[in-house]
Amino acid sequence: MIDHTILDDAICTFLRSSCGHATNNQALIDLAGGKWRTVDARMQAMRKSGRIRWHGRSLKNHPLGVRSHGWEVLTEPDRTL
């Protein structure tokens, strides 16, 4: 099983601090082995696990009202296991 911890954490950091889309960020693509689809797949996996949430592109839908990419980071992973 592949450990995606570093990529997942980098995606969450990006989502908290940027208004662009993670699949267009070259640093994340490089971290994902040069594949933007890997970034997209990890975002969908984190969405399904409840770590991130999609609100849509409208700023009025986002609870913080600050991220035009439409994603919100909900939880930090439990590293105690």
mmCIF file of the N, C-alpha and C atoms, coordinates in Angstrom:
data_MODEL
# 
_entry.id   MODEL 
# 
loop_
_atom_site.group_PDB 
_atom_site.id 
_atom_site.type_symbol 
_atom_site.label_atom_id 
_atom_site.label_alt_id 
_atom_site.label_comp_id 
_atom_site.label_asym_id 
_atom_site.label_entity_id 
_atom_site.label_seq_id 
_atom_site.pdbx_PDB_ins_code 
_atom_site.Cartn_x 
_atom_site.Cartn_y 
_atom_site.Cartn_z 
_atom_site.occupancy 
_atom_site.B_iso_or_equiv 
_atom_site.pdbx_formal_charge 
_atom_site.auth_seq_id 
_atom_site.auth_comp_id 
_atom_site.auth_asym_id 
_atom_site.auth_atom_id 
_atom_site.pdbx_PDB_model_num 
ATOM 1   N N  . MET A 1 1  ? 0.834   -1.190 0.000   1.00 0.00 ? 1  MET A N  1 
ATOM 2   C CA . MET A 1 1  ? 0.000   0.000  0.000   1.00 0.00 ? 1  MET A CA 1 
ATOM 3   C C  . MET A 1 1  ? 0.875   1.248  0.000   1.00 0.00 ? 1  MET A C  1 
ATOM 4   N N  . ILE A 1 2  ? 0.508   2.220  -0.824  1.00 0.00 ? 2  ILE A N  1 
ATOM 5   C CA . ILE A 1 2  ? 1.283   3.445  -0.957  1.00 0.00 ? 2  ILE A CA 1 
ATOM 6   C C  . ILE A 1 2  ? 0.875   4.431  0.136   1.00 0.00 ? 2  ILE A C  1 
ATOM 7   N N  . ASP A 1 3  ? 1.865   5.077  0.745   1.00 0.00 ? 3  ASP A N  1 
ATOM 8   C CA . ASP A 1 3  ? 1.607   6.097  1.760   1.00 0.00 ? 3  ASP A CA 1 
ATOM 9   C C  . ASP A 1 3  ? 1.496   7.457  1.065   1.00 0.00 ? 3  ASP A C  1 
ATOM 10  N N  . HIS A 1 4  ? 0.317   8.026  1.060   1.00 0.00 ? 4  HIS A N  1 
ATOM 11  C CA . HIS A 1 4  ? 0.068   9.310  0.406   1.00 0.00 ? 4  HIS A CA 1 
ATOM 12  C C  . HIS A 1 4  ? 0.114   10.486 1.380   1.00 0.00 ? 4  HIS A C  1 
ATOM 13  N N  . THR A 1 5  ? 0.638   10.269 2.565   1.00 0.00 ? 5  THR A N  1 
ATOM 14  C CA . THR A 1 5  ? 0.607   11.275 3.626   1.00 0.00 ? 5  THR A CA 1 
ATOM 15  C C  . THR A 1 5  ? 1.210   12.605 3.189   1.00 0.00 ? 5  THR A C  1 
ATOM 16  N N  . ILE A 1 6  ? 2.375   12.572 2.582   1.00 0.00 ? 6  ILE A N  1 
ATOM 17  C CA . ILE A 1 6  ? 3.060   13.815 2.206   1.00 0.00 ? 6  ILE A CA 1 
ATOM 18  C C  . ILE A 1 6  ? 2.250   14.576 1.167   1.00 0.00 ? 6  ILE A C  1 
ATOM 19  N N  . LEU A 1 7  ? 1.766   13.878 0.143   1.00 0.00 ? 7  LEU A N  1 
ATOM 20  C CA . LEU A 1 7  ? 0.965   14.525 -0.891  1.00 0.00 ? 7  LEU A CA 1 
ATOM 21  C C  . LEU A 1 7  ? -0.344  15.060 -0.317  1.00 0.00 ? 7  LEU A C  1 
ATOM 22  N N  . ASP A 1 8  ? -1.027  14.268 0.491   1.00 0.00 ? 8  ASP A N  1 
ATOM 23  C CA . ASP A 1 8  ? -2.289  14.704 1.092   1.00 0.00 ? 8  ASP A CA 1 
ATOM 24  C C  . ASP A 1 8  ? -2.089  15.958 1.947   1.00 0.00 ? 8  ASP A C  1 
ATOM 25  N N  . ASP A 1 9  ? -1.041  15.959 2.763   1.00 0.00 ? 9  ASP A N  1 
ATOM 26  C CA . ASP A 1 9  ? -0.766  17.126 3.607   1.00 0.00 ? 9  ASP A CA 1 
ATOM 27  C C  . ASP A 1 9  ? -0.439  18.354 2.755   1.00 0.00 ? 9  ASP A C  1 
ATOM 28  N N  . ALA A 1 10 ? 0.304   18.156 1.674   1.00 0.00 ? 10 ALA A N  1 
ATOM 29  C CA . ALA A 1 10 ? 0.649   19.267 0.781   1.00 0.00 ? 10 ALA A CA 1 
ATOM 30  C C  . ALA A 1 10 ? -0.598  19.814 0.094   1.00 0.00 ? 10 ALA A C  1 
ATOM 31  N N  . ILE A 1 11 ? -1.498  18.934 -0.307  1.00 0.00 ? 11 ILE A N  1 
ATOM 32  C CA . ILE A 1 11 ? -2.746  19.379 -0.929  1.00 0.00 ? 11 ILE A CA 1 
ATOM 33  C C  . ILE A 1 11 ? -3.563  20.198 0.068   1.00 0.00 ? 11 ILE A C  1 
ATOM 34  N N  . CYS A 1 12 ? -3.674  19.724 1.304   1.00 0.00 ? 12 CYS A N  1 
ATOM 35  C CA . CYS A 1 12 ? -4.436  20.461 2.323   1.00 0.00 ? 12 CYS A CA 1 
ATOM 36  C C  . CYS A 1 12 ? -3.807  21.822 2.609   1.00 0.00 ? 12 CYS A C  1 
ATOM 37  N N  . THR A 1 13 ? -2.503  21.877 2.684   1.00 0.00 ? 13 THR A N  1 
ATOM 38  C CA . THR A 1 13 ? -1.814  23.158 2.889   1.00 0.00 ? 13 THR A CA 1 
ATOM 39  C C  . THR A 1 13 ? -2.111  24.101 1.728   1.00 0.00 ? 13 THR A C  1 
ATOM 40  N N  . PHE A 1 14 ? -2.058  23.587 0.514   1.00 0.00 ? 14 PHE A N  1 
ATOM 41  C CA . PHE A 1 14 ? -2.363  24.381 -0.666  1.00 0.00 ? 14 PHE A CA 1 
ATOM 42  C C  . PHE A 1 14 ? -3.800  24.900 -0.614  1.00 0.00 ? 14 PHE A C  1 
ATOM 43  N N  . LEU A 1 15 ? -4.744  24.025 -0.282  1.00 0.00 ? 15 LEU A N  1 
ATOM 44  C CA . LEU A 1 15 ? -6.152  24.426 -0.256  1.00 0.00 ? 15 LEU A CA 1 
ATOM 45  C C  . LEU A 1 15 ? -6.421  25.501 0.799   1.00 0.00 ? 15 LEU A C  1 
ATOM 46  N N  . ARG A 1 16 ? -5.701  25.456 1.909   1.00 0.00 ? 16 ARG A N  1 
ATOM 47  C CA . ARG A 1 16 ? -5.883  26.457 2.961   1.00 0.00 ? 16 ARG A CA 1 
ATOM 48  C C  . ARG A 1 16 ? -5.305  27.811 2.570   1.00 0.00 ? 16 ARG A C  1 
ATOM 49  N N  . SER A 1 17 ? -4.276  27.810 1.724   1.00 0.00 ? 17 SER A N  1 
ATOM 50  C CA . SER A 1 17 ? -3.536  29.053 1.492   1.00 0.00 ? 17 SER A CA 1 
ATOM 51  C C  . SER A 1 17 ? -3.624  29.606 0.077   1.00 0.00 ? 17 SER A C  1 
ATOM 52  N N  . SER A 1 18 ? -4.338  28.958 -0.812  1.00 0.00 ? 18 SER A N  1 
ATOM 53  C CA . SER A 1 18 ? -4.369  29.395 -2.199  1.00 0.00 ? 18 SER A CA 1 
ATOM 54  C C  . SER A 1 18 ? -5.790  29.465 -2.730  1.00 0.00 ? 18 SER A C  1 
ATOM 55  N N  . CYS A 1 19 ? -5.967  30.254 -3.760  1.00 0.00 ? 19 CYS A N  1 
ATOM 56  C CA . CYS A 1 19 ? -7.268  30.326 -4.430  1.00 0.00 ? 19 CYS A CA 1 
ATOM 57  C C  . CYS A 1 19 ? -7.252  29.583 -5.759  1.00 0.00 ? 19 CYS A C  1 
ATOM 58  N N  . GLY A 1 20 ? -6.112  29.063 -6.166  1.00 0.00 ? 20 GLY A N  1 
ATOM 59  C CA . GLY A 1 20 ? -6.025  28.298 -7.402  1.00 0.00 ? 20 GLY A CA 1 
ATOM 60  C C  . GLY A 1 20 ? -6.443  26.862 -7.176  1.00 0.00 ? 20 GLY A C  1 
ATOM 61  N N  . HIS A 1 21 ? -6.525  26.093 -8.256  1.00 0.00 ? 21 HIS A N  1 
ATOM 62  C CA . HIS A 1 21 ? -6.907  24.688 -8.119  1.00 0.00 ? 21 HIS A CA 1 
ATOM 63  C C  . HIS A 1 21 ? -5.665  23.817 -7.981  1.00 0.00 ? 21 HIS A C  1 
ATOM 64  N N  . ALA A 1 22 ? -5.720  22.869 -7.089  1.00 0.00 ? 22 ALA A N  1 
ATOM 65  C CA . ALA A 1 22 ? -4.567  22.022 -6.775  1.00 0.00 ? 22 ALA A CA 1 
ATOM 66  C C  . ALA A 1 22 ? -4.055  21.243 -7.977  1.00 0.00 ? 22 ALA A C  1 
ATOM 67  N N  . THR A 1 23 ? -4.937  20.830 -8.884  1.00 0.00 ? 23 THR A N  1 
ATOM 68  C CA . THR A 1 23 ? -4.486  20.044 -10.037 1.00 0.00 ? 23 THR A CA 1 
ATOM 69  C C  . THR A 1 23 ? -3.732  20.880 -11.053 1.00 0.00 ? 23 THR A C  1 
ATOM 70  N N  . ASN A 1 24 ? -3.712  22.197 -10.888 1.00 0.00 ? 24 ASN A N  1 
ATOM 71  C CA . ASN A 1 24 ? -2.948  23.084 -11.769 1.00 0.00 ? 24 ASN A CA 1 
ATOM 72  C C  . ASN A 1 24 ? -1.645  23.545 -11.133 1.00 0.00 ? 24 ASN A C  1 
ATOM 73  N N  . ASN A 1 25 ? -1.382  23.127 -9.914  1.00 0.00 ? 25 ASN A N  1 
ATOM 74  C CA . ASN A 1 25 ? -0.186  23.569 -9.195  1.00 0.00 ? 25 ASN A CA 1 
ATOM 75  C C  . ASN A 1 25 ? 0.987   22.649 -9.514  1.00 0.00 ? 25 ASN A C  1 
ATOM 76  N N  . GLN A 1 26 ? 2.023   23.212 -10.114 1.00 0.00 ? 26 GLN A N  1 
ATOM 77  C CA . GLN A 1 26 ? 3.147   22.398 -10.567 1.00 0.00 ? 26 GLN A CA 1 
ATOM 78  C C  . GLN A 1 26 ? 3.892   21.717 -9.424  1.00 0.00 ? 26 GLN A C  1 
ATOM 79  N N  . ALA A 1 27 ? 4.001   22.357 -8.280  1.00 0.00 ? 27 ALA A N  1 
ATOM 80  C CA . ALA A 1 27 ? 4.694   21.735 -7.141  1.00 0.00 ? 27 ALA A CA 1 
ATOM 81  C C  . ALA A 1 27 ? 3.953   20.476 -6.682  1.00 0.00 ? 27 ALA A C  1 
ATOM 82  N N  . LEU A 1 28 ? 2.620   20.525 -6.632  1.00 0.00 ? 28 LEU A N  1 
ATOM 83  C CA . LEU A 1 28 ? 1.844   19.347 -6.251  1.00 0.00 ? 28 LEU A CA 1 
ATOM 84  C C  . LEU A 1 28 ? 1.931   18.260 -7.318  1.00 0.00 ? 28 LEU A C  1 
ATOM 85  N N  . ILE A 1 29 ? 1.892   18.662 -8.584  1.00 0.00 ? 29 ILE A N  1 
ATOM 86  C CA . ILE A 1 29 ? 2.015   17.698 -9.676  1.00 0.00 ? 29 ILE A CA 1 
ATOM 87  C C  . ILE A 1 29 ? 3.369   17.002 -9.602  1.00 0.00 ? 29 ILE A C  1 
ATOM 88  N N  . ASP A 1 30 ? 4.422   17.757 -9.341  1.00 0.00 ? 30 ASP A N  1 
ATOM 89  C CA . ASP A 1 30 ? 5.756   17.167 -9.205  1.00 0.00 ? 30 ASP A CA 1 
ATOM 90  C C  . ASP A 1 30 ? 5.799   16.190 -8.034  1.00 0.00 ? 30 ASP A C  1 
ATOM 91  N N  . LEU A 1 31 ? 5.198   16.563 -6.925  1.00 0.00 ? 31 LEU A N  1 
ATOM 92  C CA . LEU A 1 31 ? 5.149   15.696 -5.747  1.00 0.00 ? 31 LEU A CA 1 
ATOM 93  C C  . LEU A 1 31 ? 4.369   14.414 -6.034  1.00 0.00 ? 31 LEU A C  1 
ATOM 94  N N  . ALA A 1 32 ? 3.424   14.498 -6.966  1.00 0.00 ? 32 ALA A N  1 
ATOM 95  C CA . ALA A 1 32 ? 2.595   13.346 -7.341  1.00 0.00 ? 32 ALA A CA 1 
ATOM 96  C C  . ALA A 1 32 ? 3.203   12.550 -8.494  1.00 0.00 ? 32 ALA A C  1 
ATOM 97  N N  . GLY A 1 33 ? 4.489   12.715 -8.717  1.00 0.00 ? 33 GLY A N  1 
ATOM 98  C CA . GLY A 1 33 ? 5.157   11.961 -9.773  1.00 0.00 ? 33 GLY A CA 1 
ATOM 99  C C  . GLY A 1 33 ? 4.882   12.492 -11.162 1.00 0.00 ? 33 GLY A C  1 
ATOM 100 N N  . GLY A 1 34 ? 4.515   13.769 -11.254 1.00 0.00 ? 34 GLY A N  1 
ATOM 101 C CA . GLY A 1 34 ? 4.281   14.392 -12.547 1.00 0.00 ? 34 GLY A CA 1 
ATOM 102 C C  . GLY A 1 34 ? 2.902   14.145 -13.119 1.00 0.00 ? 34 GLY A C  1 
ATOM 103 N N  . LYS A 1 35 ? 1.984   13.639 -12.300 1.00 0.00 ? 35 LYS A N  1 
ATOM 104 C CA . LYS A 1 35 ? 0.647   13.299 -12.799 1.00 0.00 ? 35 LYS A CA 1 
ATOM 105 C C  . LYS A 1 35 ? -0.421  14.111 -12.075 1.00 0.00 ? 35 LYS A C  1 
ATOM 106 N N  . TRP A 1 36 ? -1.072  15.010 -12.797 1.00 0.00 ? 36 TRP A N  1 
ATOM 107 C CA . TRP A 1 36 ? -2.130  15.822 -12.175 1.00 0.00 ? 36 TRP A CA 1 
ATOM 108 C C  . TRP A 1 36 ? -3.300  14.948 -11.745 1.00 0.00 ? 36 TRP A C  1 
ATOM 109 N N  . ARG A 1 37 ? -3.519  13.827 -12.442 1.00 0.00 ? 37 ARG A N  1 
ATOM 110 C CA . ARG A 1 37 ? -4.621  12.934 -12.085 1.00 0.00 ? 37 ARG A CA 1 
ATOM 111 C C  . ARG A 1 37 ? -4.408  12.307 -10.706 1.00 0.00 ? 37 ARG A C  1 
ATOM 112 N N  . THR A 1 38 ? -3.165  12.149 -10.286 1.00 0.00 ? 38 THR A N  1 
ATOM 113 C CA . THR A 1 38 ? -2.886  11.633 -8.947  1.00 0.00 ? 38 THR A CA 1 
ATOM 114 C C  . THR A 1 38 ? -3.322  12.653 -7.903  1.00 0.00 ? 38 THR A C  1 
ATOM 115 N N  . VAL A 1 39 ? -3.077  13.924 -8.162  1.00 0.00 ? 39 VAL A N  1 
ATOM 116 C CA . VAL A 1 39 ? -3.532  14.982 -7.254  1.00 0.00 ? 39 VAL A CA 1 
ATOM 117 C C  . VAL A 1 39 ? -5.055  14.946 -7.170  1.00 0.00 ? 39 VAL A C  1 
ATOM 118 N N  . ASP A 1 40 ? -5.714  14.851 -8.318  1.00 0.00 ? 40 ASP A N  1 
ATOM 119 C CA . ASP A 1 40 ? -7.169  14.791 -8.360  1.00 0.00 ? 40 ASP A CA 1 
ATOM 120 C C  . ASP A 1 40 ? -7.697  13.564 -7.612  1.00 0.00 ? 40 ASP A C  1 
ATOM 121 N N  . ALA A 1 41 ? -7.069  12.422 -7.826  1.00 0.00 ? 41 ALA A N  1 
ATOM 122 C CA . ALA A 1 41 ? -7.507  11.185 -7.156  1.00 0.00 ? 41 ALA A CA 1 
ATOM 123 C C  . ALA A 1 41 ? -7.359  11.293 -5.643  1.00 0.00 ? 41 ALA A C  1 
ATOM 124 N N  . ARG A 1 42 ? -6.278  11.903 -5.173  1.00 0.00 ? 42 ARG A N  1 
ATOM 125 C CA . ARG A 1 42 ? -6.082  12.058 -3.727  1.00 0.00 ? 42 ARG A CA 1 
ATOM 126 C C  . ARG A 1 42 ? -7.115  13.029 -3.152  1.00 0.00 ? 42 ARG A C  1 
ATOM 127 N N  . MET A 1 43 ? -7.457  14.071 -3.908  1.00 0.00 ? 43 MET A N  1 
ATOM 128 C CA . MET A 1 43 ? -8.485  14.998 -3.431  1.00 0.00 ? 43 MET A CA 1 
ATOM 129 C C  . MET A 1 43 ? -9.825  14.285 -3.310  1.00 0.00 ? 43 MET A C  1 
ATOM 130 N N  . GLN A 1 44 ? -10.158 13.451 -4.260  1.00 0.00 ? 44 GLN A N  1 
ATOM 131 C CA . GLN A 1 44 ? -11.421 12.713 -4.192  1.00 0.00 ? 44 GLN A CA 1 
ATOM 132 C C  . GLN A 1 44 ? -11.411 11.713 -3.029  1.00 0.00 ? 44 GLN A C  1 
ATOM 133 N N  . ALA A 1 45 ? -10.268 11.071 -2.796  1.00 0.00 ? 45 ALA A N  1 
ATOM 134 C CA . ALA A 1 45 ? -10.165 10.141 -1.666  1.00 0.00 ? 45 ALA A CA 1 
ATOM 135 C C  . ALA A 1 45 ? -10.327 10.884 -0.340  1.00 0.00 ? 45 ALA A C  1 
ATOM 136 N N  . MET A 1 46 ? -9.719  12.075 -0.234  1.00 0.00 ? 46 MET A N  1 
ATOM 137 C CA . MET A 1 46 ? -9.863  12.858 0.992   1.00 0.00 ? 46 MET A CA 1 
ATOM 138 C C  . MET A 1 46 ? -11.289 13.378 1.149   1.00 0.00 ? 46 MET A C  1 
ATOM 139 N N  . ARG A 1 47 ? -11.950 13.693 0.036   1.00 0.00 ? 47 ARG A N  1 
ATOM 140 C CA . ARG A 1 47 ? -13.347 14.111 0.101   1.00 0.00 ? 47 ARG A CA 1 
ATOM 141 C C  . ARG A 1 47 ? -14.215 12.966 0.634   1.00 0.00 ? 47 ARG A C  1 
ATOM 142 N N  . LYS A 1 48 ? -13.996 11.786 0.114   1.00 0.00 ? 48 LYS A N  1 
ATOM 143 C CA . LYS A 1 48 ? -14.786 10.630 0.550   1.00 0.00 ? 48 LYS A CA 1 
ATOM 144 C C  . LYS A 1 48 ? -14.532 10.270 2.009   1.00 0.00 ? 48 LYS A C  1 
ATOM 145 N N  . SER A 1 49 ? -13.311 10.523 2.484   1.00 0.00 ? 49 SER A N  1 
ATOM 146 C CA . SER A 1 49 ? -12.986 10.203 3.876   1.00 0.00 ? 49 SER A CA 1 
ATOM 147 C C  . SER A 1 49 ? -13.416 11.302 4.854   1.00 0.00 ? 49 SER A C  1 
ATOM 148 N N  . GLY A 1 50 ? -13.846 12.451 4.316   1.00 0.00 ? 50 GLY A N  1 
ATOM 149 C CA . GLY A 1 50 ? -14.295 13.544 5.173   1.00 0.00 ? 50 GLY A CA 1 
ATOM 150 C C  . GLY A 1 50 ? -13.216 14.531 5.567   1.00 0.00 ? 50 GLY A C  1 
ATOM 151 N N  . ARG A 1 51 ? -12.044 14.447 4.955   1.00 0.00 ? 51 ARG A N  1 
ATOM 152 C CA . ARG A 1 51 ? -10.978 15.383 5.294   1.00 0.00 ? 51 ARG A CA 1 
ATOM 153 C C  . ARG A 1 51 ? -11.163 16.735 4.603   1.00 0.00 ? 51 ARG A C  1 
ATOM 154 N N  . ILE A 1 52 ? -11.717 16.724 3.384   1.00 0.00 ? 52 ILE A N  1 
ATOM 155 C CA . ILE A 1 52 ? -11.997 17.966 2.677   1.00 0.00 ? 52 ILE A CA 1 
ATOM 156 C C  . ILE A 1 52 ? -13.431 17.934 2.156   1.00 0.00 ? 52 ILE A C  1 
ATOM 157 N N  . ARG A 1 53 ? -13.957 19.120 1.842   1.00 0.00 ? 53 ARG A N  1 
ATOM 158 C CA . ARG A 1 53 ? -15.339 19.223 1.354   1.00 0.00 ? 53 ARG A CA 1 
ATOM 159 C C  . ARG A 1 53 ? -15.378 20.200 0.179   1.00 0.00 ? 53 ARG A C  1 
ATOM 160 N N  . TRP A 1 54 ? -16.200 19.861 -0.813  1.00 0.00 ? 54 TRP A N  1 
ATOM 161 C CA . TRP A 1 54 ? -16.421 20.726 -1.980  1.00 0.00 ? 54 TRP A CA 1 
ATOM 162 C C  . TRP A 1 54 ? -17.670 21.563 -1.746  1.00 0.00 ? 54 TRP A C  1 
ATOM 163 N N  . HIS A 1 55 ? -17.555 22.881 -1.900  1.00 0.00 ? 55 HIS A N  1 
ATOM 164 C CA . HIS A 1 55 ? -18.687 23.779 -1.724  1.00 0.00 ? 55 HIS A CA 1 
ATOM 165 C C  . HIS A 1 55 ? -19.164 24.367 -3.038  1.00 0.00 ? 55 HIS A C  1 
ATOM 166 N N  . GLY A 1 56 ? -18.418 24.210 -4.079  1.00 0.00 ? 56 GLY A N  1 
ATOM 167 C CA . GLY A 1 56 ? -18.727 24.867 -5.343  1.00 0.00 ? 56 GLY A CA 1 
ATOM 168 C C  . GLY A 1 56 ? -17.869 26.105 -5.495  1.00 0.00 ? 56 GLY A C  1 
ATOM 169 N N  . ARG A 1 57 ? -17.862 26.636 -6.667  1.00 0.00 ? 57 ARG A N  1 
ATOM 170 C CA . ARG A 1 57 ? -16.977 27.770 -6.942  1.00 0.00 ? 57 ARG A CA 1 
ATOM 171 C C  . ARG A 1 57 ? -17.491 29.108 -6.422  1.00 0.00 ? 57 ARG A C  1 
ATOM 172 N N  . SER A 1 58 ? -18.728 29.182 -6.041  1.00 0.00 ? 58 SER A N  1 
ATOM 173 C CA . SER A 1 58 ? -19.275 30.444 -5.549  1.00 0.00 ? 58 SER A CA 1 
ATOM 174 C C  . SER A 1 58 ? -18.760 30.734 -4.146  1.00 0.00 ? 58 SER A C  1 
ATOM 175 N N  . LEU A 1 59 ? -18.204 31.913 -3.955  1.00 0.00 ? 59 LEU A N  1 
ATOM 176 C CA . LEU A 1 59 ? -17.683 32.281 -2.636  1.00 0.00 ? 59 LEU A CA 1 
ATOM 177 C C  . LEU A 1 59 ? -18.794 32.344 -1.593  1.00 0.00 ? 59 LEU A C  1 
ATOM 178 N N  . LYS A 1 60 ? -20.028 32.616 -2.007  1.00 0.00 ? 60 LYS A N  1 
ATOM 179 C CA . LYS A 1 60 ? -21.117 32.690 -1.025  1.00 0.00 ? 60 LYS A CA 1 
ATOM 180 C C  . LYS A 1 60 ? -21.421 31.326 -0.428  1.00 0.00 ? 60 LYS A C  1 
ATOM 181 N N  . ASN A 1 61 ? -21.074 30.236 -1.127  1.00 0.00 ? 61 ASN A N  1 
ATOM 182 C CA . ASN A 1 61 ? -21.316 28.893 -0.611  1.00 0.00 ? 61 ASN A CA 1 
ATOM 183 C C  . ASN A 1 61 ? -20.244 28.441 0.377   1.00 0.00 ? 61 ASN A C  1 
ATOM 184 N N  . HIS A 1 62 ? -19.078 29.037 0.314   1.00 0.00 ? 62 HIS A N  1 
ATOM 185 C CA . HIS A 1 62 ? -17.968 28.620 1.169   1.00 0.00 ? 62 HIS A CA 1 
ATOM 186 C C  . HIS A 1 62 ? -18.124 29.260 2.543   1.00 0.00 ? 62 HIS A C  1 
ATOM 187 N N  . PRO A 1 63 ? -18.047 28.461 3.615   1.00 0.00 ? 63 PRO A N  1 
ATOM 188 C CA . PRO A 1 63 ? -18.260 29.013 4.960   1.00 0.00 ? 63 PRO A CA 1 
ATOM 189 C C  . PRO A 1 63 ? -17.276 30.111 5.336   1.00 0.00 ? 63 PRO A C  1 
ATOM 190 N N  . LEU A 1 64 ? -16.074 30.054 4.807   1.00 0.00 ? 64 LEU A N  1 
ATOM 191 C CA . LEU A 1 64 ? -15.097 31.094 5.111   1.00 0.00 ? 64 LEU A CA 1 
ATOM 192 C C  . LEU A 1 64 ? -15.173 32.225 4.097   1.00 0.00 ? 64 LEU A C  1 
ATOM 193 N N  . GLY A 1 65 ? -15.777 31.971 2.948   1.00 0.00 ? 65 GLY A N  1 
ATOM 194 C CA . GLY A 1 65 ? -15.951 32.983 1.928   1.00 0.00 ? 65 GLY A CA 1 
ATOM 195 C C  . GLY A 1 65 ? -14.673 33.497 1.310   1.00 0.00 ? 65 GLY A C  1 
ATOM 196 N N  . VAL A 1 66 ? -13.591 32.692 1.345   1.00 0.00 ? 66 VAL A N  1 
ATOM 197 C CA . VAL A 1 66 ? -12.307 33.216 0.895   1.00 0.00 ? 66 VAL A CA 1 
ATOM 198 C C  . VAL A 1 66 ? -11.618 32.387 -0.182  1.00 0.00 ? 66 VAL A C  1 
ATOM 199 N N  . ARG A 1 67 ? -12.085 31.213 -0.474  1.00 0.00 ? 67 ARG A N  1 
ATOM 200 C CA . ARG A 1 67 ? -11.374 30.355 -1.419  1.00 0.00 ? 67 ARG A CA 1 
ATOM 201 C C  . ARG A 1 67 ? -12.195 30.127 -2.680  1.00 0.00 ? 67 ARG A C  1 
ATOM 202 N N  . SER A 1 68 ? -11.739 30.691 -3.779  1.00 0.00 ? 68 SER A N  1 
ATOM 203 C CA . SER A 1 68 ? -12.497 30.575 -5.022  1.00 0.00 ? 68 SER A CA 1 
ATOM 204 C C  . SER A 1 68 ? -12.416 29.184 -5.641  1.00 0.00 ? 68 SER A C  1 
ATOM 205 N N  . HIS A 1 69 ? -11.503 28.326 -5.152  1.00 0.00 ? 69 HIS A N  1 
ATOM 206 C CA . HIS A 1 69 ? -11.428 26.982 -5.725  1.00 0.00 ? 69 HIS A CA 1 
ATOM 207 C C  . HIS A 1 69 ? -12.555 26.086 -5.220  1.00 0.00 ? 69 HIS A C  1 
ATOM 208 N N  . GLY A 1 70 ? -13.236 26.475 -4.163  1.00 0.00 ? 70 GLY A N  1 
ATOM 209 C CA . GLY A 1 70 ? -14.413 25.752 -3.694  1.00 0.00 ? 70 GLY A CA 1 
ATOM 210 C C  . GLY A 1 70 ? -14.171 24.650 -2.684  1.00 0.00 ? 70 GLY A C  1 
ATOM 211 N N  . TRP A 1 71 ? -12.935 24.409 -2.272  1.00 0.00 ? 71 TRP A N  1 
ATOM 212 C CA . TRP A 1 71 ? -12.616 23.331 -1.336  1.00 0.00 ? 71 TRP A CA 1 
ATOM 213 C C  . TRP A 1 71 ? -12.378 23.876 0.065   1.00 0.00 ? 71 TRP A C  1 
ATOM 214 N N  . GLU A 1 72 ? -12.751 23.097 1.060   1.00 0.00 ? 72 GLU A N  1 
ATOM 215 C CA . GLU A 1 72 ? -12.508 23.432 2.469   1.00 0.00 ? 72 GLU A CA 1 
ATOM 216 C C  . GLU A 1 72 ? -11.844 22.236 3.135   1.00 0.00 ? 72 GLU A C  1 
ATOM 217 N N  . VAL A 1 73 ? -10.782 22.490 3.891   1.00 0.00 ? 73 VAL A N  1 
ATOM 218 C CA . VAL A 1 73 ? -10.132 21.442 4.672   1.00 0.00 ? 73 VAL A CA 1 
ATOM 219 C C  . VAL A 1 73 ? -10.887 21.343 5.991   1.00 0.00 ? 73 VAL A C  1 
ATOM 220 N N  . LEU A 1 74 ? -11.395 20.149 6.292   1.00 0.00 ? 74 LEU A N  1 
ATOM 221 C CA . LEU A 1 74 ? -12.241 19.946 7.481   1.00 0.00 ? 74 LEU A CA 1 
ATOM 222 C C  . LEU A 1 74 ? -11.477 19.420 8.675   1.00 0.00 ? 74 LEU A C  1 
ATOM 223 N N  . THR A 1 75 ? -10.645 18.430 8.467   1.00 0.00 ? 75 THR A N  1 
ATOM 224 C CA . THR A 1 75 ? -9.973  17.779 9.593   1.00 0.00 ? 75 THR A CA 1 
ATOM 225 C C  . THR A 1 75 ? -8.521  17.535 9.274   1.00 0.00 ? 75 THR A C  1 
ATOM 226 N N  . GLU A 1 76 ? -7.774  17.398 10.326  1.00 0.00 ? 76 GLU A N  1 
ATOM 227 C CA . GLU A 1 76 ? -6.393  16.958 10.215  1.00 0.00 ? 76 GLU A CA 1 
ATOM 228 C C  . GLU A 1 76 ? -6.374  15.453 10.458  1.00 0.00 ? 76 GLU A C  1 
ATOM 229 N N  . PRO A 1 77 ? -5.461  14.748 9.836   1.00 0.00 ? 77 PRO A N  1 
ATOM 230 C CA . PRO A 1 77 ? -5.428  13.285 10.044  1.00 0.00 ? 77 PRO A CA 1 
ATOM 231 C C  . PRO A 1 77 ? -4.984  12.930 11.451  1.00 0.00 ? 77 PRO A C  1 
ATOM 232 N N  . ASP A 1 78 ? -5.425  11.798 11.925  1.00 0.00 ? 78 ASP A N  1 
ATOM 233 C CA . ASP A 1 78 ? -5.016  11.287 13.231  1.00 0.00 ? 78 ASP A CA 1 
ATOM 234 C C  . ASP A 1 78 ? -3.694  10.557 13.054  1.00 0.00 ? 78 ASP A C  1 
ATOM 235 N N  . ARG A 1 79 ? -2.620  11.124 13.574  1.00 0.00 ? 79 ARG A N  1 
ATOM 236 C CA . ARG A 1 79 ? -1.271  10.557 13.411  1.00 0.00 ? 79 ARG A CA 1 
ATOM 237 C C  . ARG A 1 79 ? -0.887  9.659  14.599  1.00 0.00 ? 79 ARG A C  1 
ATOM 238 N N  . THR A 1 80 ? -1.807  9.425  15.532  1.00 0.00 ? 80 THR A N  1 
ATOM 239 C CA . THR A 1 80 ? -1.478  8.646  16.721  1.00 0.00 ? 80 THR A CA 1 
ATOM 240 C C  . THR A 1 80 ? -1.520  7.152  16.479  1.00 0.00 ? 80 THR A C  1 
ATOM 241 N N  . LEU A 1 81 ? -2.101  6.715  15.377  1.00 0.00 ? 81 LEU A N  1 
ATOM 242 C CA . LEU A 1 81 ? -2.225  5.282  15.105  1.00 0.00 ? 81 LEU A CA 1 
ATOM 243 C C  . LEU A 1 81 ? -0.939  4.667  14.644  1.00 0.00 ? 81 LEU A C  1 
# 
